Amino acid sequence: MNPNFRDAESLKKLGCASVEEYVQKVLLAGEIATLSQKISSLSGFDIEMEDLVDEAKN
């Protein structure tokens, strides 16, 4: 199953009032953790301050 987080009918079908509820129902805990890590990485939250300082020095 490929969940469609934008499909109101999918949310309604599972009895979810919000996308957050839908995510909890259609993804496993490990999938949510992996997704969260990837989002953080893409947002630049996985970069250490020391790395940023080194990059700024160069």
Sequence and secondary structure as in RCSB ss.txt:
>XXXX:A:sequence
MNPNFRDAESLKKLGCASVEEYVQKVLLAGEIATLSQKISSLSGFDIEMEDLVDEAKN
>XXXX:A:secstr
    TT HHHHHHTT SSHHHHHHHHS HHHHHHHHHHHHHHTTTT  HHHHHHHHH 
